[in-house]
């Protein structure tokens, strides 16, 4: 079984586990080779696996397979020490614990084994598109949410009437939702909001994939999925 990693700093792993994120976009180096001139529609090989065919300016062609296939179950990578383990008997959990307690995966999910991950997703659909081709609906599937942010306005110190405010509809991530709903909540590191979901997604992708990613507008495999456990 393969595993997949989601960004923890911006709460994307938690968004997947809560069902608020059901889509992810992953850049593919071959699709973005500078000599690629066209990308075909989907094809299916003799083993039932989907692929697209890219054509280079030299006339050569190459089949490119997405990292995950429709129907494939993939483990959600989490550092062992952060997992909320499902109910396991002592005899079931003891051999797992003995192996993971001293492994690098206790703190770093890059080193965990897929077979020990308790939560998984199943790929339900795949698209190939430019990053900026994301729809409003897909922004929400990526975990972007709308928040009604009540912005309190300036008030004269001698004015004891109810404090004036303005309601704003902004788009952000679930991890920042509390800060916008509660005016007294402490601001979280990296907090952002935008006037539209695609702008919010652009900010997110630049933060997790590197500044300028959105403007670069690479080809991506867009995976839709459902939480299975």
Secondary structure, DSSP 8 states (H G I E B T S, - for coil): --EE---TTTTHHHHHHTTS--EEEEE-TTTT-TTEEEE---EE-TTS-EEEEEEETTS-EEEE--SS-TT-EEEE---GGG-------HHHHHHHHHHHTTSGGGT-GGG--GGG-S-EEEEEEEEEEEGGG--HHHHHHTTEEEEEEEEE----TT--S---EEEEEEEEEGGGHHHHH-TTS---TT---BSSHHHHHHHHHHHHH-TTHHHHT-EEEEEEEEE--
